[in-house]
Amino acid sequence: MTSSCPSRCSRPSRVLRRALLPMMVATIMSTSAQAADLLTIANDALLNNAELASARALTRSTEAGRDVDRADFLPQVQVSGNITHNREYERQSSSGAGPDFSGLTPEQQQAAAALAGGSQSQDDNVNRVGLTLEATQALFNAIDRREVERSERQIEQQLYQLAATEQGVLINVSTAYFEILRAHEVLEARRAQERAINRQLEQAREQFEVGLIVITEVEEAKAAFDQARAIRIGAESDLQVRFEVLERLTGQRYESIDALGEELTIAPPMPLERSAWVELAMQNNPRVLASQAGIEVSRSAVEIARAGHLPQVNAFANYNYADSDADGIDGHDSSSQVGVGVSMPLYTGGRTSASVRQNTYLLEASQYDFEDQRRSTIQDVRSSYTRVTNDVATVEARAQAVVSNQSALDATRAGYEVGTRNIVDVLNAEQNLYNAIAELASARYDYVINLLTLRQRAGTLDEEALAEVNAWLDGASVDLQLPDAAGKDPVMNIGERPTPQ
């Protein structure tokens, strides 16, 4: 009887667990099913991206370097001390006539000898203590002052480089995001293509079985189906890889993301003038501004080198203390000094002049680097502007191509039904249609990515700009689909390939 009680007592908890299990699973699925949008993923990247974290740490290091240089203007105080033990093993004695200490006790003789100069002291073990306290204050040091100025300019340059890194992370994340959506739409087109060709293959097999067509048409349908299946598998792999890129950039794994709405407005970039975008880039592009700040950093280095010809003026004060336990010596020694010191380099082997020449050439190089960066940015902005404006026309043309290929497919199918077209014509028409659908999807994402790239090269890509693009998402989700452990097709189960009779 006692042995059955535990099993009966555990039944309510088992029933409760069974009742709660579906609720827990539903809660977990609802949480995991919530797709992430572009703005959420961009914020994750700003918090977790390793390249951006490194740039921020480098910026803080540069700011700390300014404090290092500024410390040379503040008082410098140092203390030093020493304790020594001196032991004397042999001592020379003077052969000349010295003071006559006869008639004095040994203690009196030792004291008198110490007063006379210590040459007669019999103390062979002496301990000495010394202490020095010193303070200096720079009154005029052109090198230190210009080093602080260079640190300020280095901080300004590093802040621009940090902004460039942030914008680079945003464009990389945005590109990775929309590349996932591109891969998904291309995959959907390839799936539809595979299903359509599979239906055509089944129809061809049925027609062959009743003797309406020859074996050649079945084999051609099989070849088209195998080709479509291989393309679809490659599209699935591409989608998985795109999700991995996003994980590397953000440090987070996303099971699903929001999709782009079908009602995306394809319009030319604002402002409409290309020159206006170039002007924006010259004013806001952080790489251009960082390169320009680099000129000022190099100019500061030249000023530091020239300051090597100037004098340095320092105020100083010190205090010295010394004491020993030598026999016959009472008290201690102490002294202090206060003054102003001036040093002036007269000749340093040509080092200062050579340093001026060296840094002058570096300044010249930084000016050419700025010009190269300016020209490169202008070219990039103009190219991005051209791509965006061309994308507007391309999307329209691709959309019309889909309509035309659909009409061509319908006409080809009708011709196949009446015998004026063969199955190869139908398969080619279907392939052309789904290629056009995939190309239309790619053109839409080319427009979005190129528009964001244009803003990044103009230096205006920020979270506000991403929020505008984020509003184009319609809430539908794109899921990360991985193959199962058995390696089966995660998308569809294709029937067995027909074997011709």
JOFEN-V472983 format. One record per helix or strand. SS is the DSSP state (2 for helix, 1 for strand). FROM is the first residue (numbers start at 1). LEN is the number of residues. If there is no record, write none. Layout:
((SS,FROM,LEN) (SS,FROM,LEN))
//
This chain:
((2,2,32) (1,36,1) (2,38,11) (2,50,24) (1,76,12) (2,106,10) (1,125,16) (2,142,68) (2,215,36) (1,256,5) (2,274,11) (2,286,24) (1,312,13) (1,333,11) (2,351,68) (2,423,35) (2,463,8) (1,473,7))
//
